[in-house]
Amino acid sequence: MEPVVDDRPRRIVVRRGGSDLVFRGLARAAGTAVLLIMLLVGLFLAVQAWPAVELAGWRFLTVQDWDPAGNAFGVAGVLTGTILIAVVAITISVPLATGTALYIAEYAPRGLRPLLVNLVDLMAAVPSVVYGIWGFFLLQPHLLVVGDQGEGLPRWLTTYFGWLPFFRVEGYDPRDPLASPTALTSSTFIAGIVVAMMVAPIIASVMREVFAQAPVGEREGAYALGATRWGMIRAVVLPFGRGGMIGGTMLGLGRALGETIAVFLIVSMVFTVQPRVLQNGAGSISALIALRYGDSTALGIAALMAAGLVLFLLTLVVNFAASVIISRSRSGASSEA
């Protein structure tokens, strides 16, 4: 009788060195510390916001007013403004950042690339108050009035696209040459442009790093098959960097949702839902906290903490959705070359 051969796979034992064990311990401790800090931040906001949440209940998410003294307060208007400003910012910044990253990684002369990389990184490090001052004193006046006709971009948009609800401005006739441009000031659109200029360098830096790591072999293979440079980018670089593009976009979206000073300097604060992005008046949760924190009562502080908790949870949802998308679209997982 032949002996029975055990064909089960052997268990592979990995013997890690001391440095690997130390690194794994430090990485695990750092990850645990980050999760613990986030949990403590959320717990702190929840505890501080509980008096306001207990008083307002679910109405806190639907009320379009901010009067804690009269027990009428909610974040429906400023939450909508926060999302709209972030959407405008991402709509403008993502194409700009993608083009910048592709030019630096693929088209810029080799000697010019370090300078461009440093410039983009320096723009990402500029304080938000500088962008806010720039937007208020320089961008907004020049954006509203261009040339002798006074045909600025917001007026042009509401003139030719006013049939869309988002671009319509109530009580303003864009074809009237005597119409005052103040109806177009301090709007969601202008605040979104300022925030877009802030988040574009961050998104571009992430995309550039990912684009530069596209495999050389696949690049050369695309060229060998007769692809042009744009064909190689479309078939190799963009599919390889898909995960990084999503990650950079979500990173910029997270900052756009929480931007405070630049939005506070630009917008004319309103607490009602303002879906028209070109019309005067806008709001965001972070700008609300900056505006009302100094003169609030105890209940007002609790209400502001509740608003901060809503923004915190919104940011968590966005980041979680980004992680899910990135996990299903890893950079380099597939390409068409």
C-alpha positions as CSV (number, residue, x, y, z in Angstrom):
1,M,0.0,0.0,0.0
2,E,1.5,3.3,-1.1
3,P,1.9,6.0,1.5
4,V,-0.5,8.9,1.4
5,V,1.2,12.1,0.2
6,D,0.1,15.2,2.0
7,D,-0.4,17.7,-0.9
8,R,-1.7,20.5,1.2
9,P,0.2,23.8,0.7
10,R,2.8,24.5,3.3
11,R,2.3,27.5,5.5
12,I,4.7,30.2,4.6
13,V,6.3,31.9,7.6
14,V,7.7,35.4,7.1
15,R,10.5,36.3,9.5
16,R,10.5,40.0,9.9
17,G,13.5,41.9,11.1
18,G,13.5,44.4,13.9
19,S,13.2,47.4,11.7
20,D,10.1,46.0,10.0
21,L,8.5,45.3,13.3
22,V,9.2,48.8,14.5
23,F,7.9,50.3,11.3
24,R,4.7,48.2,11.4
25,G,4.1,49.2,15.0
26,L,4.6,52.9,14.4
27,A,2.3,52.8,11.3
28,R,-0.3,50.9,13.2
29,A,0.0,53.3,16.2
30,A,-0.3,56.3,13.8
31,G,-3.4,55.0,12.1
32,T,-5.0,54.2,15.4
33,A,-4.2,57.7,16.7
34,V,-5.8,59.3,13.7
35,L,-9.0,57.3,14.0
36,L,-9.0,58.0,17.8
37,I,-8.6,61.7,17.2
38,M,-11.4,61.8,14.6
39,L,-13.6,59.9,17.0
40,L,-12.9,62.3,19.8
41,V,-13.6,65.3,17.6
42,G,-16.9,63.9,16.6
43,L,-17.7,63.0,20.2
44,F,-16.8,66.5,21.3
45,L,-19.0,68.1,18.7
46,A,-21.9,65.8,19.5
47,V,-21.7,66.5,23.3
48,Q,-21.4,70.3,22.8
49,A,-24.2,70.3,20.2
50,W,-26.7,68.2,22.2
51,P,-28.6,71.1,23.8
52,A,-29.4,72.6,20.4
53,V,-30.1,69.2,18.7
54,E,-32.4,68.2,21.6
55,L,-34.3,71.5,21.2
56,A,-34.5,71.6,17.4
57,G,-34.6,67.9,16.5
58,W,-34.7,67.0,12.9
59,R,-36.0,70.6,12.1
60,F,-32.3,71.6,12.4
61,L,-31.8,70.2,8.9
62,T,-34.8,71.8,7.4
63,V,-35.2,75.3,9.0
64,Q,-34.0,78.2,6.8
65,D,-33.3,80.7,9.5
66,W,-30.7,81.4,12.2
67,D,-32.3,82.8,15.4
68,P,-31.3,80.7,18.4
69,A,-32.9,83.3,20.7
70,G,-36.3,82.7,19.1
71,N,-35.7,78.9,18.9
72,A,-35.8,79.1,15.1
73,F,-32.5,77.9,13.7
74,G,-31.4,75.4,11.1
75,V,-28.7,74.7,8.5
76,A,-30.9,74.0,5.4
77,G,-29.8,77.2,3.7
78,V,-26.1,77.3,4.6
79,L,-25.8,73.5,4.0
80,T,-27.1,74.0,0.5
81,G,-24.8,77.0,0.0
82,T,-21.8,74.9,1.2
83,I,-22.5,72.1,-1.3
84,L,-23.1,74.6,-4.2
85,I,-19.9,76.5,-3.5
86,A,-18.0,73.2,-3.4
87,V,-19.6,72.0,-6.7
88,V,-18.8,75.3,-8.5
89,A,-15.2,75.1,-7.2
90,I,-14.7,71.5,-8.2
91,T,-16.3,72.1,-11.6
92,I,-13.8,74.8,-12.3
93,S,-10.7,73.4,-10.6
94,V,-10.7,69.8,-11.8
95,P,-10.2,70.6,-15.5
96,L,-7.7,73.3,-14.6
97,A,-5.8,71.0,-12.3
98,T,-5.9,68.1,-14.8
99,G,-4.5,70.3,-17.6
100,T,-1.8,71.7,-15.3
101,A,-0.7,68.2,-14.1
102,L,-0.6,66.8,-17.6
103,Y,1.4,69.7,-18.9
104,I,4.0,69.5,-16.1
105,A,4.2,65.7,-16.3
106,E,4.1,65.2,-20.1
107,Y,4.7,68.4,-22.1
108,A,6.8,70.8,-20.1
109,P,10.5,71.0,-21.0
110,R,12.6,69.0,-18.5
111,G,14.5,72.1,-17.3
112,L,11.2,74.0,-16.6
113,R,9.5,71.2,-14.7
114,P,11.1,71.9,-11.3
115,L,10.1,75.6,-11.5
116,L,6.5,74.7,-12.4
117,V,6.3,72.1,-9.6
118,N,7.6,74.6,-7.0
119,L,5.1,77.3,-8.2
120,V,2.1,74.9,-8.0
121,D,3.2,73.8,-4.5
122,L,3.7,77.4,-3.4
123,M,0.2,78.3,-4.6
124,A,-1.1,75.4,-2.5
125,A,0.6,76.9,0.6
126,V,-0.8,80.4,0.2
127,P,-3.1,81.3,3.2
128,S,-6.8,81.3,2.4
129,V,-7.2,84.9,3.7
130,V,-5.0,86.0,0.8
131,Y,-7.2,84.3,-1.7
132,G,-10.2,85.9,0.0
133,I,-8.7,89.4,-0.2
134,W,-7.7,88.8,-3.9
135,G,-11.2,87.6,-4.7
136,F,-13.0,90.5,-3.0
137,F,-10.8,93.4,-4.2
138,L,-9.5,92.2,-7.6
139,L,-11.5,89.3,-9.0
140,Q,-15.0,90.4,-8.2
141,P,-14.8,93.9,-9.7
142,H,-13.0,92.7,-12.8
143,L,-15.3,89.7,-13.2
144,L,-18.5,91.9,-13.1
145,V,-17.3,94.6,-15.5
146,V,-15.1,93.7,-18.5
147,G,-14.3,96.3,-21.2
148,D,-16.5,99.2,-22.2
149,Q,-19.7,97.2,-22.5
150,G,-19.7,96.0,-18.9
151,E,-20.3,92.5,-20.1
152,G,-18.7,90.5,-17.3
153,L,-18.9,86.7,-17.0
154,P,-21.8,86.5,-14.6
155,R,-23.9,88.9,-16.7
156,W,-23.0,87.0,-19.8
157,L,-24.0,83.7,-18.2
158,T,-27.4,85.0,-17.0
159,T,-28.0,86.7,-20.4
160,Y,-27.5,83.6,-22.5
161,F,-28.2,80.8,-20.0
162,G,-30.7,82.5,-17.8
163,W,-33.3,80.0,-19.0
164,L,-31.6,77.5,-16.7
165,P,-32.8,77.9,-13.1
166,F,-29.3,77.9,-11.6
167,F,-28.2,80.9,-13.8
168,R,-31.4,83.0,-13.5
169,V,-31.2,86.1,-11.3
170,E,-34.5,87.3,-9.8
171,G,-35.3,91.0,-10.3
172,Y,-32.4,91.6,-12.7
173,D,-32.6,92.2,-16.5
174,P,-29.2,91.5,-18.0
175,R,-30.2,93.1,-21.3
176,D,-30.9,96.4,-19.6
177,P,-27.7,98.6,-19.9
178,L,-28.6,100.5,-16.8
179,A,-29.1,97.4,-14.6
180,S,-26.9,97.6,-11.5
181,P,-24.3,94.8,-11.3
182,T,-24.7,94.7,-7.5
183,A,-27.3,91.9,-8.0
184,L,-24.4,89.7,-9.2
185,T,-22.0,90.5,-6.4
186,S,-21.1,88.3,-3.4
187,S,-22.6,85.3,-5.1
188,T,-22.0,81.5,-4.9
189,F,-20.4,81.7,-8.3
190,I,-17.7,84.2,-7.3
191,A,-17.0,82.4,-4.0
192,G,-16.8,79.1,-5.9
193,I,-14.2,80.6,-8.3
194,V,-12.1,81.8,-5.3
195,V,-12.3,78.4,-3.7
196,A,-11.4,76.8,-7.0
197,M,-8.2,78.8,-7.2
198,M,-7.4,77.5,-3.7
199,V,-8.0,73.8,-4.3
200,A,-6.7,73.6,-7.9
201,P,-3.0,73.5,-6.8
202,I,-3.7,70.7,-4.3
203,I,-5.5,68.6,-6.9
204,A,-2.8,69.3,-9.5
205,S,0.0,68.2,-7.2
206,V,-1.7,64.8,-6.5
207,M,-2.5,64.2,-10.2
208,R,1.0,65.2,-11.3
209,E,2.6,62.7,-8.9
210,V,0.4,59.9,-10.2
211,F,0.8,60.8,-13.9
212,A,4.6,60.8,-13.5
213,Q,4.5,57.2,-12.2
214,A,2.8,55.7,-15.3
215,P,4.9,52.7,-16.4
216,V,7.6,53.5,-18.9
217,G,7.1,50.1,-20.7
218,E,3.5,50.9,-21.4
219,R,4.4,54.3,-22.6
220,E,7.0,53.0,-25.0
221,G,4.6,50.2,-26.1
222,A,2.0,52.8,-27.0
223,Y,4.5,54.8,-29.0
224,A,5.7,51.6,-30.7
225,L,2.1,50.9,-31.9
226,G,2.0,54.3,-33.5
227,A,0.2,56.3,-30.9
228,T,0.7,60.0,-30.7
229,R,1.6,61.7,-27.4
230,W,-2.1,62.5,-26.7
231,G,-3.0,58.9,-27.7
232,M,-0.4,57.6,-25.3
233,I,-1.8,59.8,-22.5
234,R,-5.3,58.8,-23.2
235,A,-4.5,55.1,-23.4
236,V,-1.8,54.8,-20.7
237,V,-1.4,57.8,-18.4
238,L,-5.1,58.6,-17.7
239,P,-6.2,55.0,-17.0
240,F,-3.2,54.5,-14.8
241,G,-3.9,57.7,-12.9
242,R,-7.6,57.3,-12.5
243,G,-7.4,56.5,-8.8
244,G,-5.1,59.4,-8.1
245,M,-7.4,61.7,-10.1
246,I,-10.4,60.7,-8.0
247,G,-8.4,61.0,-4.8
248,G,-7.0,64.4,-5.7
249,T,-10.5,65.6,-6.6
250,M,-12.0,64.3,-3.3
251,L,-9.2,65.9,-1.4
252,G,-9.9,69.2,-3.0
253,L,-13.6,68.7,-2.4
254,G,-13.0,68.2,1.3
255,R,-11.1,71.5,1.5
256,A,-13.8,73.3,-0.6
257,L,-16.5,72.1,1.8
258,G,-14.7,73.4,4.8
259,E,-13.2,76.6,3.5
260,T,-14.0,79.5,5.9
261,I,-12.1,82.8,5.6
262,A,-12.2,83.2,1.8
263,V,-15.9,82.4,1.6
264,F,-16.6,84.7,4.6
265,L,-14.9,87.6,2.9
266,I,-16.7,87.1,-0.4
267,V,-20.3,86.1,0.3
268,S,-23.2,88.2,1.5
269,M,-24.6,85.9,4.2
270,V,-28.1,84.5,3.7
271,F,-29.8,81.7,5.6
272,T,-32.4,80.7,3.1
273,V,-31.8,78.2,0.3
274,Q,-30.3,80.1,-2.6
275,P,-30.1,77.8,-5.6
276,R,-29.2,80.6,-8.1
277,V,-25.4,80.6,-8.1
278,L,-25.2,84.0,-9.9
279,Q,-27.5,86.0,-7.5
280,N,-26.3,88.1,-4.7
281,G,-26.3,86.3,-1.4
282,A,-24.9,83.0,-0.4
283,G,-23.8,81.1,2.7
284,S,-21.8,78.2,4.1
285,I,-21.6,76.4,7.4
286,S,-18.0,77.4,8.0
287,A,-18.7,81.1,7.2
288,L,-21.7,80.9,9.5
289,I,-19.6,79.7,12.4
290,A,-17.0,82.5,11.7
291,L,-19.7,85.1,11.6
292,R,-21.8,84.2,14.6
293,Y,-19.3,82.6,17.1
294,G,-18.2,85.8,18.8
295,D,-21.6,87.2,19.8
296,S,-23.5,83.9,20.4
297,T,-25.2,82.9,23.7
298,A,-24.8,79.4,25.2
299,L,-27.6,78.1,23.0
300,G,-26.1,79.8,20.0
301,I,-22.7,78.2,20.6
302,A,-24.5,74.8,20.9
303,A,-26.3,75.5,17.6
304,L,-23.0,76.4,15.9
305,M,-21.5,73.2,17.3
306,A,-24.4,71.3,15.7
307,A,-23.7,73.0,12.4
308,G,-20.0,72.0,12.7
309,L,-21.1,68.4,13.4
310,V,-23.2,68.4,10.2
311,L,-20.2,69.6,8.3
312,F,-18.0,67.0,10.0
313,L,-20.4,64.2,9.0
314,L,-20.7,65.5,5.5
315,T,-16.9,65.5,5.1
316,L,-16.7,61.9,6.5
317,V,-19.3,60.8,3.9
318,V,-17.4,62.4,1.1
319,N,-14.1,60.9,2.1
320,F,-15.7,57.4,2.6
321,A,-17.3,57.6,-0.8
322,A,-13.9,58.6,-2.2
323,S,-12.1,55.6,-0.6
324,V,-14.7,53.2,-2.0
325,I,-14.3,54.7,-5.5
326,I,-10.5,54.6,-5.3
327,S,-10.5,51.0,-4.0
328,R,-12.4,50.0,-7.1
329,S,-10.3,52.0,-9.4
330,R,-6.7,51.5,-8.4
331,S,-4.0,53.5,-10.3
332,G,-2.3,51.2,-12.7
333,A,-4.9,48.5,-12.4
334,S,-5.7,48.6,-16.1
335,S,-4.8,50.5,-19.2
336,E,-5.8,50.4,-22.8
337,A,-2.3,50.3,-24.3
